[in-house]
Amino acid sequence: MKKANELVRVYSANTLLEGEAVKAYLTSQGIPVFLKYDTQSNIGGIAWGPLGGAQLLVPAEKAAEAAALIAQTEKKTAGQKED
């Protein structure tokens, strides 16, 4: 059982910039988001993947809503790439 103030990972971004963009979207939807990343691997913004990525964490009670919003956005984005 999740604690009320527990943070849950809902997304793993490949870059800090991608993480910031997803964070901005979720925040605009009323979901508090915390980014977890390794500052040393992001020097100069050139790190990618496991070394340069960011983890997006949200309160446990908002995790399902956040995951649904991310999935919905990814589905829309995938549809645009096919056109």
C-alpha positions in Angstrom: 0.0 0.0 0.0 1.3 3.4 -1.0 1.8 6.1 1.6 -0.1 9.4 1.2 3.1 11.4 0.6 5.0 8.8 -1.3 6.4 9.8 -4.7 6.0 7.4 -7.7 7.9 7.4 -11.0 5.5 7.8 -13.9 8.0 8.6 -16.7 11.6 8.2 -17.7 12.8 10.9 -20.0 15.9 10.5 -22.3 17.1 14.0 -21.6 16.6 16.6 -19.0 15.0 18.9 -21.6 12.4 16.2 -22.4 11.8 15.7 -18.7 11.3 19.5 -18.2 8.8 19.5 -21.1 6.7 16.6 -19.6 6.9 18.2 -16.2 5.6 21.5 -17.6 2.7 19.7 -19.2 1.7 17.7 -16.1 2.1 20.8 -13.9 -0.3 22.7 -16.3 -2.8 19.9 -15.7 -2.6 20.4 -11.9 -0.2 17.6 -11.1 2.8 18.4 -8.9 5.9 16.9 -10.5 9.5 16.4 -9.2 12.4 15.7 -11.5 15.2 13.4 -10.4 18.4 13.4 -12.4 22.1 13.2 -12.1 23.5 16.7 -12.5 27.0 15.4 -13.4 25.8 13.4 -16.4 23.9 16.4 -17.8 26.8 18.8 -18.1 26.5 20.7 -21.3 23.2 19.0 -22.1 24.8 16.3 -24.2 24.1 13.3 -22.1 21.4 10.9 -23.3 19.6 7.8 -22.1 20.5 6.2 -18.8 23.4 8.6 -18.2 21.5 11.8 -19.0 17.9 11.1 -18.4 15.4 12.3 -15.8 12.8 10.5 -13.8 9.5 12.2 -13.3 8.0 11.6 -9.8 4.5 12.5 -8.7 2.5 11.9 -5.5 1.1 8.4 -5.4 -2.5 9.6 -5.4 -1.8 11.4 -8.8 0.2 8.6 -10.5 -2.7 7.1 -12.4 -3.9 10.5 -13.7 -0.4 11.5 -14.7 0.3 8.2 -16.5 -3.0 8.5 -18.4 -2.2 12.1 -19.5 1.3 10.9 -20.7 -0.1 8.0 -22.5 -2.8 10.2 -24.2 -0.1 12.7 -25.3 2.2 9.9 -26.6 -0.7 8.4 -28.6 -1.5 11.8 -30.2 2.2 12.4 -31.0 2.6 8.9 -32.6 -0.5 9.7 -34.8 1.1 12.9 -36.0 4.3 11.2 -36.9 2.4 8.8 -39.2 0.8 11.5 -41.2 
